């Protein structure tokens, strides 16, 4: 009988030790998750915003290229590219306004003016200048310059 008790108490200690190790590991994992799951830093938020507006910048580069085309389908693609830029800016407008409300409103207004230009023909130089200015404003706003 005493052998049975000794074996049982040894298993019990083994289970207690394993349980203690499991609790310590769970606490470490929880601490790591909590540390990483907190609010992103200002730099992380800015980096995320910069990444999110890159499609708008790429679209603004394509607007004048498509606008200059004599092919009606390609020419119409300028408006599609501008729509991508406007939608991207609209989707992140709150974050952009947090950086600079006045600059954001100016960018939105400039994109609207560019939209009116893109819907015309024969104004390639104006479209190119307006698209370049809008892209420069967006880059400056999200601090890519």
C-alpha positions as CSV (number, residue, x, y, z in Angstrom):
1,X,0.0,0.0,0.0
2,X,2.8,2.4,0.7
3,X,4.2,1.9,-2.7
4,X,0.8,2.9,-4.2
5,X,0.8,6.1,-2.2
6,X,4.3,7.1,-3.2
7,X,3.6,6.6,-6.9
8,X,0.4,8.5,-6.6
9,X,2.0,11.4,-4.8
10,X,4.8,11.5,-7.4
11,X,2.2,11.8,-10.2
12,X,0.4,14.5,-8.3
13,X,3.6,16.5,-8.0
14,X,4.3,16.0,-11.7
15,X,0.8,17.2,-12.6
16,X,1.1,20.2,-10.2
17,X,4.4,21.1,-11.7
18,X,3.1,20.8,-15.3
19,X,0.1,22.9,-14.3
20,X,2.3,25.6,-12.8
21,X,4.4,25.7,-16.0
22,X,1.3,25.9,-18.1
23,X,0.0,28.9,-16.0
24,X,3.4,30.7,-16.4
25,X,3.4,30.1,-20.1
26,X,-0.2,31.3,-20.4
27,X,0.7,34.5,-18.4
28,X,3.7,35.2,-20.7
29,X,1.6,34.7,-23.8
30,X,-1.1,36.9,-22.4
31,X,1.4,39.6,-21.6
32,X,2.8,39.5,-25.1
33,X,-0.7,39.7,-26.7
34,X,-1.7,42.6,-24.5
35,X,1.5,44.5,-25.2
36,X,1.1,44.1,-29.0
37,X,-2.6,44.5,-29.0
38,X,-2.6,48.0,-27.6
39,X,-3.1,51.3,-29.5
40,X,-0.8,51.7,-32.4
41,X,1.8,54.4,-32.0
42,X,1.6,57.7,-33.9
43,X,4.4,56.5,-36.3
44,X,2.5,53.2,-37.0
45,X,-0.7,55.1,-37.7
46,X,1.1,57.4,-40.1
47,X,2.8,54.5,-41.8
48,X,-0.6,52.8,-42.2
49,X,-2.1,55.9,-43.7
50,X,0.9,56.3,-46.1
51,X,0.4,52.7,-47.2
52,X,-3.4,53.3,-47.6
53,X,-3.0,56.4,-49.8
54,X,-0.5,54.9,-52.2
55,X,-3.2,53.6,-54.6
56,X,-4.4,57.2,-54.8
57,X,-0.9,58.5,-55.7
58,X,-0.5,55.8,-58.3
59,X,-3.9,56.6,-59.8
60,X,-3.1,60.3,-60.0
61,X,0.1,59.5,-61.9
62,X,-2.1,57.6,-64.5
63,X,-4.7,60.3,-64.9
64,X,-2.8,62.5,-67.3
65,X,-1.4,59.5,-69.2
66,X,-4.9,58.1,-69.9
67,X,-6.3,61.6,-70.5
68,X,-3.9,62.3,-73.4
69,X,-4.9,59.2,-75.3
70,X,-6.8,59.5,-78.5
71,X,-8.5,56.2,-77.9
72,X,-11.9,56.9,-76.3
73,X,-11.7,53.9,-73.9
74,X,-8.3,54.8,-72.7
75,X,-9.3,58.5,-72.4
76,X,-12.3,57.4,-70.3
77,X,-9.9,55.5,-68.0
78,X,-8.6,58.8,-66.7
79,X,-11.9,59.4,-65.0
80,X,-11.8,55.8,-63.6
81,X,-8.3,56.4,-62.2
82,X,-9.4,59.7,-60.7
83,X,-12.3,57.9,-59.1
84,X,-9.9,55.6,-57.4
85,X,-7.9,58.5,-56.0
86,X,-11.1,60.3,-54.8
87,X,-12.5,57.1,-53.2
88,X,-9.1,56.4,-51.5
89,X,-9.0,60.0,-50.1
90,X,-12.6,59.8,-49.0
91,X,-12.0,56.5,-47.2
92,X,-9.2,58.0,-45.1
93,X,-10.6,61.5,-44.9
94,X,-10.9,61.4,-41.1
95,X,-7.3,60.4,-40.7
96,X,-6.1,63.0,-43.2
97,X,-8.2,65.7,-41.4
98,X,-6.5,64.7,-38.1
99,X,-3.2,65.5,-39.7
100,X,-4.3,68.8,-41.3
101,X,-7.9,69.7,-41.8
102,X,-7.3,72.7,-44.1
103,X,-4.9,70.8,-46.3
104,X,-7.4,67.9,-46.5
105,X,-10.2,70.2,-47.6
106,X,-8.0,71.8,-50.2
107,X,-7.0,68.3,-51.5
108,X,-10.7,67.3,-51.8
109,X,-11.5,70.5,-53.6
110,X,-8.6,70.1,-56.0
111,X,-9.7,66.5,-56.8
112,X,-13.2,67.8,-57.5
113,X,-11.7,70.4,-59.9
114,X,-9.6,67.8,-61.5
115,X,-12.7,65.7,-62.0
116,X,-14.3,68.5,-63.9
117,X,-11.2,68.9,-66.1
118,X,-11.0,65.2,-66.8
119,X,-14.5,65.2,-68.2
120,X,-13.5,67.6,-70.9
121,X,-11.2,67.2,-73.9
122,X,-8.1,69.0,-75.2
123,X,-6.8,70.2,-71.8
124,X,-3.9,67.9,-71.3
125,X,-1.5,70.4,-69.8
126,X,-4.1,71.5,-67.3
127,X,-5.0,68.0,-66.4
128,X,-1.3,67.0,-65.9
129,X,-0.7,70.1,-63.8
130,X,-3.7,69.6,-61.6
131,X,-3.0,65.9,-61.2
132,X,0.6,66.6,-60.2
133,X,-0.5,69.3,-57.7
134,X,-3.0,67.0,-56.1
135,X,-0.4,64.2,-55.8
136,X,2.1,66.6,-54.3
137,X,-0.6,67.8,-51.8
138,X,-1.4,64.3,-50.8
139,X,2.3,63.4,-50.4
140,X,2.9,66.4,-48.3
141,X,-0.2,65.7,-46.2
142,X,0.9,62.2,-45.3
143,X,4.5,63.3,-45.0
144,X,5.9,61.3,-47.9
145,X,8.1,64.2,-49.0
